Amino acid sequence: MTSAVTSFHYVMTVHTSGGHFATFNGAADLPTGPQGATRAEAFEQIRAVVARELGMKADQLAVQFFSIDPNQL
């Protein structure tokens, strides 16, 4: 059985180890269905993307807010 791919919109606010706050938003195409990604897997993938954008490692970020919903209205 194959998984479908669904576009999700996310918002993540992080506090960096340097004391700065930053909010990111974007779209992530994730596998859905019985073999799809879990919310926890999506969170970790997005946190890794945000960390790369900041030039940091994911464990250097404290996530203050995270929201993810299907992008299609």
PAZAPA-4460 file (N, C-alpha, C; in steps of 0.05 Angstrom, whole numbers, plus 32768, in hexadecimal, padded with zeros to 4 digits):
% residues 73
    n_x    n_y    n_z   ca_x   ca_y   ca_z    c_x    c_y    c_z   seq   type   mol
   8011   7FE8   8000   8000   8000   8000   8012   8019   8000     1      M     A
   800C   802C   7FEF   801B   8044   7FEE   800E   805B   7FFD     2      T     A
   801D   806E   8005   8013   8085   8013   800E   809C   8000     3      S     A
   7FF9   80AB   8005   7FF4   80C4   7FF6   8006   80D9   8002     4      A     A
   800A   80EF   7FF3   8019   8106   7FFD   8006   811D   8000     5      V     A
   8006   812A   8017   7FF5   8141   801C   8006   8159   8024     6      T     A
   7FFF   8171   801B   800C   8189   8022   8001   8194   803C     7      S     A
   8014   819A   804F   800C   81A4   8069   8019   81C0   806C     8      F     A
   800B   81D2   807A   8016   81EC   8081   801E   81EA   809E     9      H     A
   8036   81F5   80A4   8040   81F4   80BF   8049   8210   80C8    10      Y     A
   8048   8214   80E3   8053   822C   80F0   8063   8221   8107    11      V     A
   807C   822B   810A   808C   8223   8120   809B   823B   812B    12      M     A
   8099   8240   8145   80A7   8255   8152   80BC   8248   8164    13      T     A
   80D5   8251   8162   80EB   8245   8172   80F9   825B   8181    14      V     A
   8106   8252   8197   8117   8262   81A7   8133   8256   81A4    15      H     A
   8146   8266   819A   8161   825B   8195   8172   825B   81AE    16      T     A
   8188   824C   81AD   819A   824B   81C4   81A7   8267   81C8    17      S     A
   81A7   8278   81B4   81B1   8293   81B6   819D   82A7   81C1    18      G     A
   8185   829E   81C8   8171   82AF   81D4   815E   82BD   81C1    19      G     A
   815F   82B6   81A7   814E   82C3   8193   8135   82B2   818F    20      H     A
   811F   82BF   8187   8107   82B1   817F   8104   82B4   8160    21      F     A
   80F9   82A0   8153   80F4   82A1   8137   80DC   8290   8130    22      A     A
   80CB   829A   811E   80B4   828B   8115   80B6   8285   80F8    23      T     A
   80B1   826C   80F1   80B3   8262   80D5   8098   8257   80CD    24      F     A
   8091   8259   80B4   807A   824C   80A9   8080   8243   808D    25      N     A
   8072   822E   8084   8076   8224   806A   8064   820C   8064    26      G     A
   806A   81FF   804E   805A   81E7   8047   806D   81CF   8046    27      A     A
   8063   81B9   804F   8072   81A0   804E   8060   818B   8042    28      A     A
   806A   817D   802E   805C   8167   8021   8063   814D   8030    29      D     A
   8050   8141   803D   8055   812A   804E   8044   8112   8045    30      L     A
   804F   80FA   8048   803E   80E3   8042   8028   80E0   8057    31      P     A
   8010   80D9   804D   7FFA   80D5   805F   7FEE   80B9   805A    32      T     A
   7FDB   80B2   806A   7FCE   8097   8068   7FDB   8084   807B    33      G     A
   7FD4   806A   8078   7FDD   8056   808B   7FFB   8054   808E    34      P     A
   800A   8059   8079   8027   8058   807A   8034   8074   807A    35      Q     A
   8025   8088   8081   802E   80A4   807F   803E   80AC   8097    36      G     A
   8047   80C5   8097   8057   80D1   80AC   8045   80D6   80C5    37      A     A
   8051   80D5   80DC   8043   80DC   80F5   8047   80FA   80FA    38      T     A
   8037   8105   810C   803A   8121   8113   8056   8125   8120    39      R     A
   805F   8112   8130   807A   8115   813C   8090   8115   8127    40      A     A
   808E   8104   8113   80A1   8103   80FD   80A1   811E   80EE    41      E     A
   808A   8128   80E8   8087   8142   80DB   8094   8158   80EB    42      A     A
   808F   8158   8105   809B   816C   8117   80B9   816B   8116    43      F     A
   80C5   8153   8117   80E2   8151   8117   80EE   8159   80FC    44      E     A
   80E0   8153   80E6   80EA   815B   80CC   80E9   8179   80C9    45      Q     A
   80D4   8186   80D2   80D1   81A3   80D0   80E4   81B1   80E2    46      I     A
   80E8   81A6   80FA   80FC   81B2   810D   8118   81B1   8101    47      R     A
   811E   819B   80F3   8139   8199   80E6   813C   81AE   80D0    48      A     A
   8126   81B3   80C1   8127   81C7   80AB   812B   81E3   80B8    49      V     A
   811D   81E9   80CD   811F   8203   80DA   813B   8206   80E5    50      V     A
   8146   81F1   80F1   8161   81F3   80FD   8175   81F8   80E7    51      A     A
   8173   81EB   80D0   8185   81EF   80B9   8184   820C   80B0    52      R     A
   816B   8217   80AE   8168   8232   80A5   8175   8246   80B8    53      E     A
   8177   823F   80D2   8184   8250   80E5   81A1   824A   80E9    54      L     A
   81AB   8235   80DA   81C7   822E   80DD   81CD   8221   80F8    55      G     A
   81B9   8213   8103   81BC   8206   811D   81B5   81E9   811B    56      M     A
   81B9   81DB   8132   81AF   81BF   8134   8194   81C0   8142    57      K     A
   8184   81AC   813C   8168   81AB   8146   8168   81AC   8165    58      A     A
   817C   819F   8172   817C   819F   818F   8184   81BA   819B    59      D     A
   818A   81CD   818B   8191   81E8   8195   8178   81FA   8195    60      Q     A
   8161   81EF   818D   8148   81FE   818B   8134   81F4   81A0    61      L     A
   8127   8207   81AD   8110   8200   81BE   80F7   8209   81AF    62      A     A
   80E7   81F6   81A7   80CE   81FC   8198   80BA   8207   81AC    63      V     A
   80B0   821F   81A6   809C   822C   81B7   8080   8228   81AC    64      Q     A
   807D   8224   8192   8063   8221   8186   8066   8210   816D    65      F     A
   8054   81FE   8168   8054   81EE   814F   8037   81E8   8148    66      F     A
   8030   81EE   812E   8016   81E8   8124   801A   81DC   8108    67      S     A
   800B   81C7   8101   800B   81BC   80E7   7FEF   81B3   80DF    68      I     A
   7FE6   81BB   80C8   7FCB   81B4   80BE   7FCD   81AF   80A0    69      D     A
   7FBA   81A0   8095   7FB9   819D   8078   7FB7   81B8   806B    70      P     A
   7FC6   81BC   8055   7FC8   81D5   8048   7FAF   81DB   8037    71      N     A
   7FA2   81C7   802F   7F8A   81CB   801E   7F72   81D4   802F    72      Q     A
   7F66   81EA   8027   7F4E   81F4   8035   7F35   81E7   802B    73      L     A
***
